[in-house]
Amino acid sequence: MKSYRKELWFHIPTRRAFVNITPQVVECLKESGIKEGLLLCNAMHITASVFINDDESGLHHDYEAWLEKLAPHEPVSGYRHNVGEDNADAHMKRQIMGREVVVAVTEGKLDFGTWERIFYGEFDGRRKKRVLVKIIGD
Ligand code: ZN
């Protein structure tokens, strides 16, 4: 069995954003040479997510509005976590959108449903953060 590991780095200039990272993950899969197996992709920070959904800008806008309703950034003083920091909402947004995805690898490709793409969800950006890609198989 082969094993592959890589860290992808992101530096999002805004507090929040959704980035389609499918091309970078596909590049990892090619580099691994693995044809049959499993791919794990996870955010290595507790204020960022990796999730799978549609690459559609209206939906991403809807996510942003929905998350802001569930865990509004302001008022910052409304959270106990925000003693010396202001990212309690980002921890909660990450919790909702998830830490990782697992995708089957079949015949050297990500075995996606029709509209599935992998996204990095940033909720407390403006600094460098990592995403782990781990692939196992043959
Ligand atoms: Zn925090």
Backbone and ligand atoms as CSV (ligand in chain L), in Angstrom:
chain,resi,resn,atom,element,x,y,z
A,1,MET,N,N,0.837,-1.206,0.000
A,1,MET,CA,C,0.000,0.000,0.000
A,1,MET,C,C,0.874,1.260,0.000
A,2,LYS,N,N,0.523,2.193,-0.839
A,2,LYS,CA,C,1.245,3.474,-0.876
A,2,LYS,C,C,0.589,4.470,0.076
A,3,SER,N,N,1.392,5.432,0.489
A,3,SER,CA,C,0.900,6.485,1.373
A,3,SER,C,C,1.502,7.818,0.926
A,4,TYR,N,N,0.681,8.836,0.898
A,4,TYR,CA,C,1.107,10.164,0.425
A,4,TYR,C,C,0.591,11.215,1.396
A,5,ARG,N,N,1.433,12.220,1.676
A,5,ARG,CA,C,1.022,13.298,2.579
A,5,ARG,C,C,1.532,14.622,2.046
A,6,LYS,N,N,0.667,15.625,2.048
A,6,LYS,CA,C,1.101,16.968,1.646
A,6,LYS,C,C,0.281,18.021,2.384
A,7,GLU,N,N,0.951,19.125,2.700
A,7,GLU,CA,C,0.253,20.275,3.297
A,7,GLU,C,C,0.098,21.355,2.243
A,8,LEU,N,N,-1.138,21.839,2.101
A,8,LEU,CA,C,-1.405,22.969,1.199
A,8,LEU,C,C,-1.530,24.219,2.077
A,9,TRP,N,N,-0.896,25.310,1.661
A,9,TRP,CA,C,-0.919,26.543,2.459
A,9,TRP,C,C,-1.818,27.586,1.819
A,10,PHE,N,N,-2.538,28.288,2.659
A,10,PHE,CA,C,-3.418,29.358,2.169
A,10,PHE,C,C,-3.203,30.605,3.016
A,11,HIS,N,N,-3.275,31.733,2.353
A,11,HIS,CA,C,-3.243,33.016,3.071
A,11,HIS,C,C,-4.367,33.871,2.486
A,12,ILE,N,N,-5.550,33.754,3.105
A,12,ILE,CA,C,-6.734,34.468,2.612
A,12,ILE,C,C,-6.667,35.914,3.139
A,13,PRO,N,N,-6.752,36.905,2.255
A,13,PRO,CA,C,-6.579,38.306,2.684
A,13,PRO,C,C,-7.772,38.871,3.453
A,14,THR,N,N,-8.915,38.175,3.422
A,14,THR,CA,C,-10.115,38.647,4.118
A,14,THR,C,C,-10.383,37.759,5.333
A,15,ARG,N,N,-11.307,38.188,6.199
A,15,ARG,CA,C,-11.649,37.369,7.371
A,15,ARG,C,C,-12.294,36.052,6.938
A,16,ARG,N,N,-13.236,36.143,5.979
A,16,ARG,CA,C,-13.958,34.939,5.564
A,16,ARG,C,C,-13.925,34.772,4.041
A,17,ALA,N,N,-13.880,33.519,3.597
A,17,ALA,CA,C,-13.924,33.219,2.162
A,17,ALA,C,C,-14.126,31.722,1.957
A,18,PHE,N,N,-14.652,31.382,0.779
A,18,PHE,CA,C,-14.713,29.990,0.346
A,18,PHE,C,C,-13.866,29.860,-0.914
A,19,VAL,N,N,-12.964,28.866,-0.905
A,19,VAL,CA,C,-12.049,28.683,-2.039
A,19,VAL,C,C,-12.176,27.260,-2.564
A,20,ASN,N,N,-12.393,27.131,-3.863
A,20,ASN,CA,C,-12.419,25.812,-4.496
A,20,ASN,C,C,-10.981,25.300,-4.582
A,21,ILE,N,N,-10.665,24.276,-3.795
A,21,ILE,CA,C,-9.298,23.753,-3.776
A,21,ILE,C,C,-9.193,22.429,-4.536
A,22,THR,N,N,-10.248,22.091,-5.291
A,22,THR,CA,C,-10.247,20.824,-6.042
A,22,THR,C,C,-9.021,20.689,-6.951
A,23,PRO,N,N,-8.630,21.756,-7.691
A,23,PRO,CA,C,-7.461,21.593,-8.579
A,23,PRO,C,C,-6.181,21.210,-7.819
A,24,GLN,N,N,-5.959,21.812,-6.644
A,24,GLN,CA,C,-4.752,21.476,-5.858
A,24,GLN,C,C,-4.819,20.039,-5.343
A,25,VAL,N,N,-6.038,19.605,-4.956
A,25,VAL,CA,C,-6.187,18.237,-4.428
A,25,VAL,C,C,-5.983,17.220,-5.556
A,26,VAL,N,N,-6.511,17.526,-6.747
A,26,VAL,CA,C,-6.321,16.647,-7.917
A,26,VAL,C,C,-4.826,16.541,-8.237
A,27,GLU,N,N,-4.116,17.661,-8.111
A,27,GLU,CA,C,-2.663,17.675,-8.343
A,27,GLU,C,C,-1.956,16.740,-7.352
A,28,CYS,N,N,-2.385,16.758,-6.100
A,28,CYS,CA,C,-1.826,15.855,-5.079
A,28,CYS,C,C,-2.051,14.400,-5.484
A,29,LEU,N,N,-3.272,14.118,-5.936
A,29,LEU,CA,C,-3.608,12.744,-6.323
A,29,LEU,C,C,-2.715,12.275,-7.473
A,30,LYS,N,N,-2.506,13.149,-8.460
A,30,LYS,CA,C,-1.617,12.804,-9.590
A,30,LYS,C,C,-0.207,12.525,-9.084
A,31,GLU,N,N,0.276,13.417,-8.200
A,31,GLU,CA,C,1.626,13.304,-7.648
A,31,GLU,C,C,1.800,11.997,-6.875
A,32,SER,N,N,0.726,11.545,-6.217
A,32,SER,CA,C,0.798,10.337,-5.377
A,32,SER,C,C,0.926,9.075,-6.212
A,33,GLY,N,N,0.419,9.099,-7.432
A,33,GLY,CA,C,0.428,7.913,-8.284
A,33,GLY,C,C,-0.567,6.849,-7.855
A,34,ILE,N,N,-1.382,7.163,-6.849
A,34,ILE,CA,C,-2.345,6.187,-6.327
A,34,ILE,C,C,-3.589,6.142,-7.227
A,35,LYS,N,N,-4.008,4.917,-7.580
A,35,LYS,CA,C,-5.130,4.743,-8.515
A,35,LYS,C,C,-6.408,4.278,-7.801
A,36,GLU,N,N,-6.224,3.497,-6.718
A,36,GLU,CA,C,-7.376,2.969,-5.966
A,36,GLU,C,C,-7.118,3.171,-4.482
A,37,GLY,N,N,-8.009,3.872,-3.803
A,37,GLY,CA,C,-7.794,4.089,-2.376
A,37,GLY,C,C,-8.714,5.155,-1.824
A,38,LEU,N,N,-8.219,5.854,-0.789
A,38,LEU,CA,C,-9.004,6.891,-0.125
A,38,LEU,C,C,-8.165,8.146,0.048
A,39,LEU,N,N,-8.805,9.281,-0.121
A,39,LEU,CA,C,-8.159,10.575,0.070
A,39,LEU,C,C,-8.855,11.316,1.205
A,40,LEU,N,N,-8.051,11.746,2.181
A,40,LEU,CA,C,-8.550,12.579,3.285
A,40,LEU,C,C,-8.022,13.981,3.088
A,41,CYS,N,N,-8.889,14.963,3.273
A,41,CYS,CA,C,-8.464,16.360,3.176
A,41,CYS,C,C,-9.064,17.092,4.371
A,42,ASN,N,N,-8.206,17.666,5.228
A,42,ASN,CA,C,-8.732,18.357,6.412
A,42,ASN,C,C,-8.014,19.672,6.682
A,43,ALA,N,N,-8.790,20.601,7.253
A,43,ALA,CA,C,-8.214,21.864,7.716
A,43,ALA,C,C,-7.396,21.564,8.963
A,44,MET,N,N,-6.225,22.194,9.086
A,44,MET,CA,C,-5.378,21.972,10.263
A,44,MET,C,C,-5.520,23.115,11.267
A,45,HIS,N,N,-6.620,23.839,11.152
A,45,HIS,CA,C,-6.890,24.970,12.054
A,45,HIS,C,C,-8.339,24.909,12.513
A,46,ILE,N,N,-8.585,25.353,13.742
A,46,ILE,CA,C,-9.916,25.207,14.329
A,46,ILE,C,C,-10.843,26.371,13.998
A,47,THR,N,N,-10.399,27.229,13.076
A,47,THR,CA,C,-11.267,28.315,12.593
A,47,THR,C,C,-11.369,28.273,11.071
A,48,ALA,N,N,-11.153,27.091,10.491
A,48,ALA,CA,C,-11.280,26.899,9.040
A,48,ALA,C,C,-11.864,25.516,8.785
A,49,SER,N,N,-12.513,25.359,7.624
A,49,SER,CA,C,-13.172,24.099,7.281
A,49,SER,C,C,-12.707,23.575,5.940
A,50,VAL,N,N,-12.902,22.278,5.755
A,50,VAL,CA,C,-12.856,21.694,4.422
A,50,VAL,C,C,-14.179,20.973,4.236
A,51,PHE,N,N,-14.873,21.263,3.142
A,51,PHE,CA,C,-16.170,20.623,2.911
A,51,PHE,C,C,-16.384,20.410,1.414
A,52,ILE,N,N,-17.387,19.604,1.099
A,52,ILE,CA,C,-17.716,19.329,-0.296
A,52,ILE,C,C,-19.105,19.875,-0.594
A,53,ASN,N,N,-19.183,20.652,-1.665
A,53,ASN,CA,C,-20.488,21.067,-2.162
A,53,ASN,C,C,-20.337,21.643,-3.562
A,54,ASP,N,N,-21.340,22.409,-3.983
A,54,ASP,CA,C,-21.421,22.926,-5.345
A,54,ASP,C,C,-20.562,24.184,-5.504
A,55,ASP,N,N,-19.903,24.330,-6.639
A,55,ASP,CA,C,-19.134,25.547,-6.921
A,55,ASP,C,C,-20.064,26.558,-7.582
A,56,GLU,N,N,-20.907,27.172,-6.751
A,56,GLU,CA,C,-21.928,28.087,-7.276
A,56,GLU,C,C,-21.943,29.311,-6.365
A,57,SER,N,N,-21.707,30.487,-6.933
A,57,SER,CA,C,-21.478,31.692,-6.120
A,57,SER,C,C,-22.705,32.088,-5.297
A,58,GLY,N,N,-23.912,31.854,-5.826
A,58,GLY,CA,C,-25.126,32.162,-5.067
A,58,GLY,C,C,-25.185,31.339,-3.789
A,59,LEU,N,N,-24.833,30.074,-3.911
A,59,LEU,CA,C,-24.833,29.184,-2.744
A,59,LEU,C,C,-23.812,29.650,-1.711
A,60,HIS,N,N,-22.644,30.078,-2.177
A,60,HIS,CA,C,-21.598,30.528,-1.246
A,60,HIS,C,C,-22.042,31.794,-0.523
A,61,HIS,N,N,-22.738,32.661,-1.229
A,61,HIS,CA,C,-23.315,33.853,-0.597
A,61,HIS,C,C,-24.346,33.435,0.458
A,62,ASP,N,N,-25.151,32.443,0.117
A,62,ASP,CA,C,-26.173,31.949,1.052
A,62,ASP,C,C,-25.523,31.333,2.298
A,63,TYR,N,N,-24.449,30.586,2.107
A,63,TYR,CA,C,-23.724,30.034,3.259
A,63,TYR,C,C,-23.252,31.154,4.182
A,64,GLU,N,N,-22.655,32.168,3.562
A,64,GLU,CA,C,-22.107,33.294,4.332
A,64,GLU,C,C,-23.213,33.938,5.183
A,65,ALA,N,N,-24.373,34.189,4.549
A,65,ALA,CA,C,-25.493,34.828,5.260
A,65,ALA,C,C,-26.031,33.901,6.361
A,66,TRP,N,N,-26.147,32.630,6.062
A,66,TRP,CA,C,-26.676,31.640,7.008
A,66,TRP,C,C,-25.752,31.490,8.219
A,67,LEU,N,N,-24.448,31.378,7.953
A,67,LEU,CA,C,-23.474,31.242,9.048
A,67,LEU,C,C,-23.441,32.490,9.920
A,68,GLU,N,N,-23.598,33.645,9.290
A,68,GLU,CA,C,-23.564,34.911,10.030
A,68,GLU,C,C,-24.810,35.037,10.913
A,69,LYS,N,N,-25.918,34.425,10.480
A,69,LYS,CA,C,-27.136,34.407,11.303
A,69,LYS,C,C,-26.956,33.475,12.499
A,70,LEU,N,N,-26.367,32.304,12.247
A,70,LEU,CA,C,-26.171,31.308,13.306
A,70,LEU,C,C,-25.126,31.742,14.328
A,71,ALA,N,N,-24.024,32.310,13.829
A,71,ALA,CA,C,-22.906,32.715,14.707
A,71,ALA,C,C,-22.371,34.059,14.217
A,72,PRO,N,N,-23.091,35.146,14.539
A,72,PRO,CA,C,-22.657,36.460,14.047
A,72,PRO,C,C,-21.307,36.879,14.631
A,73,HIS,N,N,-20.503,37.522,13.804
A,73,HIS,CA,C,-19.197,37.984,14.292
A,73,HIS,C,C,-19.371,39.054,15.378
A,74,GLU,N,N,-20.307,39.980,15.129
A,74,GLU,CA,C,-20.588,41.062,16.074
A,74,GLU,C,C,-21.885,40.746,16.835
A,75,PRO,N,N,-22.048,41.162,18.080
A,75,PRO,CA,C,-21.013,41.854,18.869
A,75,PRO,C,C,-19.958,40.871,19.392
A,76,VAL,N,N,-18.728,41.221,19.195
A,76,VAL,CA,C,-17.606,40.381,19.606
A,76,VAL,C,C,-17.682,40.071,21.102
A,77,SER,N,N,-18.195,41.039,21.877
A,77,SER,CA,C,-18.270,40.869,23.336
A,77,SER,C,C,-19.350,39.874,23.753
A,78,GLY,N,N,-20.146,39.386,22.793
A,78,GLY,CA,C,-21.209,38.437,23.096
A,78,GLY,C,C,-20.716,37.016,23.325
A,79,TYR,N,N,-19.420,36.784,23.152
A,79,TYR,CA,C,-18.863,35.437,23.314
A,79,TYR,C,C,-17.859,35.392,24.460
A,80,ARG,N,N,-17.942,34.373,25.292
A,80,ARG,CA,C,-16.986,34.206,26.398
A,80,ARG,C,C,-15.579,33.914,25.893
A,81,HIS,N,N,-15.494,33.279,24.709
A,81,HIS,CA,C,-14.179,32.939,24.140
A,81,HIS,C,C,-13.375,34.193,23.806
A,82,ASN,N,N,-14.089,35.266,23.529
A,82,ASN,CA,C,-13.423,36.477,23.039
A,82,ASN,C,C,-12.803,37.315,24.164
A,83,VAL,N,N,-11.875,36.689,24.866
A,83,VAL,CA,C,-11.081,37.435,25.845
A,83,VAL,C,C,-9.691,37.526,25.238
A,84,GLY,N,N,-9.354,38.691,24.739
A,84,GLY,CA,C,-8.068,38.856,24.061
A,84,GLY,C,C,-8.074,38.403,22.618
A,85,GLU,N,N,-9.187,37.900,22.129
A,85,GLU,CA,C,-9.334,37.586,20.707
A,85,GLU,C,C,-10.772,37.824,20.272
A,86,ASP,N,N,-11.015,37.690,18.986
A,86,ASP,CA,C,-12.332,38.061,18.471
A,86,ASP,C,C,-12.871,37.018,17.500
A,87,ASN,N,N,-12.450,35.733,17.690
A,87,ASN,CA,C,-12.802,34.750,16.652
A,87,ASN,C,C,-13.723,33.631,17.129
A,88,ALA,N,N,-14.493,33.857,18.193
A,88,ALA,CA,C,-15.414,32.821,18.679
A,88,ALA,C,C,-16.367,32.379,17.573
A,89,ASP,N,N,-16.862,33.348,16.800
A,89,ASP,CA,C,-17.785,33.005,15.709
A,89,ASP,C,C,-17.109,32.085,14.693
A,90,ALA,N,N,-15.812,32.289,14.465
A,90,ALA,CA,C,-15.078,31.472,13.488
A,90,ALA,C,C,-14.977,30.023,13.955
A,91,HIS,N,N,-14.797,29.800,15.255
A,91,HIS,CA,C,-14.777,28.431,15.792
A,91,HIS,C,C,-16.131,27.759,15.529
A,92,MET,N,N,-17.215,28.514,15.730
A,92,MET,CA,C,-18.551,27.934,15.555
A,92,MET,C,C,-18.867,27.679,14.086
A,93,LYS,N,N,-18.460,28.615,13.231
A,93,LYS,CA,C,-18.680,28.431,11.787
A,93,LYS,C,C,-17.929,27.196,11.297
A,94,ARG,N,N,-16.709,27.016,11.795
A,94,ARG,CA,C,-15.934,25.825,11.433
A,94,ARG,C,C,-16.638,24.541,11.888
A,95,GLN,N,N,-17.207,24.595,13.097
A,95,GLN,CA,C,-17.884,23.420,13.638
A,95,GLN,C,C,-19.043,22.997,12.733
A,96,ILE,N,N,-19.781,23.990,12.252
A,96,ILE,CA,C,-20.936,23.717,11.396
A,96,ILE,C,C,-20.512,23.194,10.024
A,97,MET,N,N,-19.479,23.798,9.441
A,97,MET,CA,C,-19.080,23.447,8.074
A,97,MET,C,C,-18.147,22.241,8.026
A,98,GLY,N,N,-17.622,21.832,9.182
A,98,GLY,CA,C,-16.877,20.582,9.242
A,98,GLY,C,C,-15.373,20.734,9.122
A,99,ARG,N,N,-14.693,19.698,9.577
A,99,ARG,CA,C,-13.226,19.701,9.589
A,99,ARG,C,C,-12.628,19.099,8.331
A,100,GLU,N,N,-13.235,17.976,7.827
A,100,GLU,CA,C,-12.580,17.224,6.765
A,100,GLU,C,C,-13.564,16.575,5.814
A,101,VAL,N,N,-12.997,16.106,4.710
A,101,VAL,CA,C,-13.755,15.279,3.776
A,101,VAL,C,C,-12.906,14.048,3.434
A,102,VAL,N,N,-13.599,12.974,3.100
A,102,VAL,CA,C,-12.949,11.764,2.598
A,102,VAL,C,C,-13.564,11.474,1.236
A,103,VAL,N,N,-12.713,11.254,0.244
A,103,VAL,CA,C,-13.192,10.991,-1.118
A,103,VAL,C,C,-12.575,9.676,-1.603
A,104,ALA,N,N,-13.398,8.844,-2.210
A,104,ALA,CA,C,-12.890,7.604,-2.797
A,104,ALA,C,C,-12.043,7.938,-4.022
A,105,VAL,N,N,-10.973,7.181,-4.193
A,105,VAL,CA,C,-10.133,7.303,-5.387
A,105,VAL,C,C,-10.365,6.058,-6.238
A,106,THR,N,N,-10.846,6.273,-7.451
A,106,THR,CA,C,-11.159,5.173,-8.362
A,106,THR,C,C,-10.534,5.445,-9.724
A,107,GLU,N,N,-9.763,4.508,-10.196
A,107,GLU,CA,C,-9.075,4.629,-11.500
A,107,GLU,C,C,-8.295,5.943,-11.587
A,108,GLY,N,N,-7.656,6.316,-10.485
A,108,GLY,CA,C,-6.784,7.494,-10.470
A,108,GLY,C,C,-7.507,8.818,-10.384
A,109,LYS,N,N,-8.842,8.771,-10.163
A,109,LYS,CA,C,-9.614,10.016,-10.093
A,109,LYS,C,C,-10.405,10.114,-8.792
A,110,LEU,N,N,-10.733,11.366,-8.410
A,110,LEU,CA,C,-11.632,11.581,-7.272
A,110,LEU,C,C,-13.014,11.113,-7.701
A,111,ASP,N,N,-13.595,10.197,-6.945
A,111,ASP,CA,C,-14.866,9.578,-7.341
A,111,ASP,C,C,-16.035,10.423,-6.817
A,112,PHE,N,N,-16.222,11.587,-7.425
A,112,PHE,CA,C,-17.219,12.577,-7.012
A,112,PHE,C,C,-18.612,12.289,-7.565
A,113,GLY,N,N,-19.639,12.795,-6.875
A,113,GLY,CA,C,-20.948,12.974,-7.490
A,113,GLY,C,C,-20.829,14.125,-8.491
A,114,THR,N,N,-21.840,14.277,-9.315
A,114,THR,CA,C,-21.771,15.197,-10.465
A,114,THR,C,C,-21.255,16.588,-10.123
A,115,TRP,N,N,-21.805,17.230,-9.097
A,115,TRP,CA,C,-21.457,18.627,-8.819
A,115,TRP,C,C,-20.530,18.798,-7.640
A,116,GLU,N,N,-20.030,17.712,-7.125
A,116,GLU,CA,C,-19.190,17.806,-5.926
A,116,GLU,C,C,-17.817,18.397,-6.226
A,117,ARG,N,N,-17.433,19.373,-5.389
A,117,ARG,CA,C,-16.097,19.974,-5.434
A,117,ARG,C,C,-15.653,20.185,-3.993
A,118,ILE,N,N,-14.334,20.262,-3.795
A,118,ILE,CA,C,-13.789,20.428,-2.442
A,118,ILE,C,C,-13.484,21.905,-2.191
A,119,PHE,N,N,-13.942,22.401,-1.033
A,119,PHE,CA,C,-13.742,23.816,-0.684
A,119,PHE,C,C,-12.996,23.966,0.625
A,120,TYR,N,N,-12.200,25.023,0.658
A,120,TYR,CA,C,-11.602,25.497,1.900
A,120,TYR,C,C,-12.482,26.639,2.388
A,121,GLY,N,N,-12.972,26.538,3.602
A,121,GLY,CA,C,-13.781,27.598,4.195
A,121,GLY,C,C,-12.944,28.325,5.240
A,122,GLU,N,N,-12.676,29.581,4.993
A,122,GLU,CA,C,-11.900,30.399,5.944
A,122,GLU,C,C,-12.861,31.266,6.749
A,123,PHE,N,N,-12.694,31.249,8.078
A,123,PHE,CA,C,-13.576,32.052,8.940
A,123,PHE,C,C,-12.820,33.039,9.821
A,124,ASP,N,N,-11.496,32.961,9.761
A,124,ASP,CA,C,-10.659,33.908,10.526
A,124,ASP,C,C,-9.319,34.030,9.787
A,125,GLY,N,N,-9.387,34.665,8.637
A,125,GLY,CA,C,-8.250,34.699,7.728
A,125,GLY,C,C,-7.227,35.783,8.039
A,126,ARG,N,N,-6.570,36.228,6.998
A,126,ARG,CA,C,-5.530,37.254,7.082
A,126,ARG,C,C,-4.269,36.727,7.763
A,127,ARG,N,N,-4.083,35.404,7.697
A,127,ARG,CA,C,-2.843,34.759,8.174
A,127,ARG,C,C,-2.707,33.418,7.464
A,128,LYS,N,N,-1.486,32.874,7.490
A,128,LYS,CA,C,-1.216,31.617,6.787
A,128,LYS,C,C,-1.850,30.441,7.528
A,129,LYS,N,N,-2.494,29.557,6.766
A,129,LYS,CA,C,-3.091,28.359,7.360
A,129,LYS,C,C,-2.877,27.170,6.435
A,130,ARG,N,N,-2.976,25.967,7.041
A,130,ARG,CA,C,-2.668,24.739,6.308
A,130,ARG,C,C,-3.869,23.824,6.154
A,131,VAL,N,N,-3.836,23.069,5.060
A,131,VAL,CA,C,-4.785,21.984,4.823
A,131,VAL,C,C,-3.954,20.734,4.559
A,132,LEU,N,N,-4.329,19.626,5.195
A,132,LEU,CA,C,-3.613,18.360,5.011
A,132,LEU,C,C,-4.317,17.517,3.950
A,133,VAL,N,N,-3.517,16.942,3.065
A,133,VAL,CA,C,-4.024,15.953,2.107
A,133,VAL,C,C,-3.282,14.645,2.373
A,134,LYS,N,N,-4.027,13.614,2.718
A,134,LYS,CA,C,-3.440,12.296,2.963
A,134,LYS,C,C,-4.140,11.300,2.056
A,135,ILE,N,N,-3.347,10.528,1.323
A,135,ILE,CA,C,-3.919,9.549,0.389
A,135,ILE,C,C,-3.284,8.196,0.668
A,136,ILE,N,N,-4.139,7.171,0.782
A,136,ILE,CA,C,-3.617,5.815,0.959
A,136,ILE,C,C,-4.264,4.913,-0.083
A,137,GLY,N,N,-3.518,3.943,-0.533
A,137,GLY,CA,C,-4.046,3.002,-1.525
A,137,GLY,C,C,-2.939,2.448,-2.391
A,138,ASP,N,N,-3.310,1.951,-3.551
A,138,ASP,CA,C,-2.334,1.365,-4.488
A,138,ASP,C,C,-2.427,1.991,-5.865
L,1,ZN,ZN,ZN,-10.161,31.487,19.184
